[in-house]
Amino acid sequence: MFHTANLSSYAVTQAIEKLVKIFHDPGEALNRASVISLLTDLLDSLAPNASDTPFDKSVTTESGLAHLLLAPTKDSILGLLTVGLKAPSTRLPAIHGLSALIHIPSVLTNDEIGYVVLEVGEFVCKEPDEVEDVT
């Protein structure tokens, strides 16, 4: 079991780092929405199921592992998803990604959740003609 956990943590960390690198590559600009969608799927896989009870020990253990897995890359993920909010082509995948990130217990601090709300709120409060196309 120990080797499986180590291999899983290595694979998740490597996948996240590779997706962040691809997202920031100017040559891959057309693939940014797909990269965010893949990252969102990865984040969704780390979140506990809605059917799990909060008192289930396996869920607590899994969410603790998810927190440890995402700790080194959390800032990169948060930055990538907030940048994704700025362009119309990546906006919806970025919102789904931020939602997935928030659903993983103990990953974001209250201040970071406040930052996410602020960033999404800035977009939501804009008039349709004020939304800029930054692509």
MODELLER restraints for C-alpha pairs under 7 A, 6 or more apart:
rsr = mdl.restraints
at = mdl.atoms
rsr.add(forms.Gaussian(group=physical.xy_distance, feature=features.Distance(at['CA:9:A'], at['CA:69:A']), mean=5.85, stdev=0.5))
rsr.add(forms.Gaussian(group=physical.xy_distance, feature=features.Distance(at['CA:13:A'], at['CA:69:A']), mean=6.64, stdev=0.5))
rsr.add(forms.Gaussian(group=physical.xy_distance, feature=features.Distance(at['CA:16:A'], at['CA:39:A']), mean=6.90, stdev=0.5))
rsr.add(forms.Gaussian(group=physical.xy_distance, feature=features.Distance(at['CA:19:A'], at['CA:35:A']), mean=6.14, stdev=0.5))
rsr.add(forms.Gaussian(group=physical.xy_distance, feature=features.Distance(at['CA:19:A'], at['CA:39:A']), mean=6.90, stdev=0.5))
rsr.add(forms.Gaussian(group=physical.xy_distance, feature=features.Distance(at['CA:20:A'], at['CA:80:A']), mean=7.00, stdev=0.5))
rsr.add(forms.Gaussian(group=physical.xy_distance, feature=features.Distance(at['CA:22:A'], at['CA:28:A']), mean=6.39, stdev=0.5))
rsr.add(forms.Gaussian(group=physical.xy_distance, feature=features.Distance(at['CA:23:A'], at['CA:29:A']), mean=7.00, stdev=0.5))
rsr.add(forms.Gaussian(group=physical.xy_distance, feature=features.Distance(at['CA:23:A'], at['CA:32:A']), mean=5.47, stdev=0.5))
rsr.add(forms.Gaussian(group=physical.xy_distance, feature=features.Distance(at['CA:23:A'], at['CA:35:A']), mean=6.36, stdev=0.5))
rsr.add(forms.Gaussian(group=physical.xy_distance, feature=features.Distance(at['CA:32:A'], at['CA:90:A']), mean=6.66, stdev=0.5))
rsr.add(forms.Gaussian(group=physical.xy_distance, feature=features.Distance(at['CA:33:A'], at['CA:89:A']), mean=6.41, stdev=0.5))
rsr.add(forms.Gaussian(group=physical.xy_distance, feature=features.Distance(at['CA:33:A'], at['CA:90:A']), mean=4.71, stdev=0.5))
rsr.add(forms.Gaussian(group=physical.xy_distance, feature=features.Distance(at['CA:33:A'], at['CA:93:A']), mean=6.26, stdev=0.5))
rsr.add(forms.Gaussian(group=physical.xy_distance, feature=features.Distance(at['CA:36:A'], at['CA:93:A']), mean=5.94, stdev=0.5))
rsr.add(forms.Gaussian(group=physical.xy_distance, feature=features.Distance(at['CA:36:A'], at['CA:94:A']), mean=6.33, stdev=0.5))
rsr.add(forms.Gaussian(group=physical.xy_distance, feature=features.Distance(at['CA:36:A'], at['CA:97:A']), mean=6.91, stdev=0.5))
rsr.add(forms.Gaussian(group=physical.xy_distance, feature=features.Distance(at['CA:37:A'], at['CA:93:A']), mean=5.68, stdev=0.5))
rsr.add(forms.Gaussian(group=physical.xy_distance, feature=features.Distance(at['CA:40:A'], at['CA:96:A']), mean=6.75, stdev=0.5))
rsr.add(forms.Gaussian(group=physical.xy_distance, feature=features.Distance(at['CA:40:A'], at['CA:97:A']), mean=4.54, stdev=0.5))
rsr.add(forms.Gaussian(group=physical.xy_distance, feature=features.Distance(at['CA:40:A'], at['CA:100:A']), mean=6.36, stdev=0.5))
rsr.add(forms.Gaussian(group=physical.xy_distance, feature=features.Distance(at['CA:43:A'], at['CA:100:A']), mean=5.78, stdev=0.5))
rsr.add(forms.Gaussian(group=physical.xy_distance, feature=features.Distance(at['CA:43:A'], at['CA:101:A']), mean=6.14, stdev=0.5))
rsr.add(forms.Gaussian(group=physical.xy_distance, feature=features.Distance(at['CA:44:A'], at['CA:100:A']), mean=5.44, stdev=0.5))
rsr.add(forms.Gaussian(group=physical.xy_distance, feature=features.Distance(at['CA:46:A'], at['CA:66:A']), mean=5.82, stdev=0.5))
rsr.add(forms.Gaussian(group=physical.xy_distance, feature=features.Distance(at['CA:46:A'], at['CA:104:A']), mean=6.80, stdev=0.5))
rsr.add(forms.Gaussian(group=physical.xy_distance, feature=features.Distance(at['CA:47:A'], at['CA:63:A']), mean=6.93, stdev=0.5))
rsr.add(forms.Gaussian(group=physical.xy_distance, feature=features.Distance(at['CA:47:A'], at['CA:103:A']), mean=6.03, stdev=0.5))
rsr.add(forms.Gaussian(group=physical.xy_distance, feature=features.Distance(at['CA:47:A'], at['CA:104:A']), mean=4.64, stdev=0.5))
rsr.add(forms.Gaussian(group=physical.xy_distance, feature=features.Distance(at['CA:48:A'], at['CA:59:A']), mean=6.29, stdev=0.5))
rsr.add(forms.Gaussian(group=physical.xy_distance, feature=features.Distance(at['CA:48:A'], at['CA:63:A']), mean=6.79, stdev=0.5))
rsr.add(forms.Gaussian(group=physical.xy_distance, feature=features.Distance(at['CA:48:A'], at['CA:104:A']), mean=6.94, stdev=0.5))
rsr.add(forms.Gaussian(group=physical.xy_distance, feature=features.Distance(at['CA:63:A'], at['CA:104:A']), mean=6.68, stdev=0.5))
rsr.add(forms.Gaussian(group=physical.xy_distance, feature=features.Distance(at['CA:63:A'], at['CA:105:A']), mean=5.99, stdev=0.5))
rsr.add(forms.Gaussian(group=physical.xy_distance, feature=features.Distance(at['CA:67:A'], at['CA:106:A']), mean=6.21, stdev=0.5))
rsr.add(forms.Gaussian(group=physical.xy_distance, feature=features.Distance(at['CA:67:A'], at['CA:107:A']), mean=5.02, stdev=0.5))
rsr.add(forms.Gaussian(group=physical.xy_distance, feature=features.Distance(at['CA:81:A'], at['CA:94:A']), mean=5.01, stdev=0.5))
rsr.add(forms.Gaussian(group=physical.xy_distance, feature=features.Distance(at['CA:81:A'], at['CA:97:A']), mean=6.64, stdev=0.5))
rsr.add(forms.Gaussian(group=physical.xy_distance, feature=features.Distance(at['CA:81:A'], at['CA:98:A']), mean=6.49, stdev=0.5))
rsr.add(forms.Gaussian(group=physical.xy_distance, feature=features.Distance(at['CA:82:A'], at['CA:119:A']), mean=6.93, stdev=0.5))
rsr.add(forms.Gaussian(group=physical.xy_distance, feature=features.Distance(at['CA:84:A'], at['CA:90:A']), mean=5.09, stdev=0.5))
rsr.add(forms.Gaussian(group=physical.xy_distance, feature=features.Distance(at['CA:84:A'], at['CA:91:A']), mean=5.56, stdev=0.5))
rsr.add(forms.Gaussian(group=physical.xy_distance, feature=features.Distance(at['CA:84:A'], at['CA:94:A']), mean=5.24, stdev=0.5))
rsr.add(forms.Gaussian(group=physical.xy_distance, feature=features.Distance(at['CA:85:A'], at['CA:91:A']), mean=4.36, stdev=0.5))
rsr.add(forms.Gaussian(group=physical.xy_distance, feature=features.Distance(at['CA:85:A'], at['CA:94:A']), mean=5.76, stdev=0.5))
rsr.add(forms.Gaussian(group=physical.xy_distance, feature=features.Distance(at['CA:86:A'], at['CA:134:A']), mean=6.67, stdev=0.5))
rsr.add(forms.Gaussian(group=physical.xy_distance, feature=features.Distance(at['CA:87:A'], at['CA:133:A']), mean=5.86, stdev=0.5))
rsr.add(forms.Gaussian(group=physical.xy_distance, feature=features.Distance(at['CA:87:A'], at['CA:134:A']), mean=5.51, stdev=0.5))
rsr.add(forms.Gaussian(group=physical.xy_distance, feature=features.Distance(at['CA:87:A'], at['CA:135:A']), mean=5.99, stdev=0.5))
rsr.add(forms.Gaussian(group=physical.xy_distance, feature=features.Distance(at['CA:88:A'], at['CA:133:A']), mean=6.54, stdev=0.5))
rsr.add(forms.Gaussian(group=physical.xy_distance, feature=features.Distance(at['CA:102:A'], at['CA:108:A']), mean=6.81, stdev=0.5))
